[in-house]
């Protein structure tokens, strides 16, 4: 789980840095450059939120699955006793 978080953070950081550098080195006026940076930031924020939400859903599904397995195991133990 920790490795996945590190990978996601690294990818998001790389996207952000690459996007900003690409926009800064493009031959545009300052106003256009600032607008492009703001647009890139909005897209990155949206992407991060979507990734976090997918991660939360997967974690919730995993938690529910573990809970069901524990309950089934408890039932078997009760039947045995």
ABEGO torsion letter per residue (X at the ends): XAAAAAAAAAAAAAAAAAAAAAAAABBBBAAAAAAAAAAAAAAAAAAAAAAAAAAAAAAAAAAAAAAAAAAAAAAAAAAAX
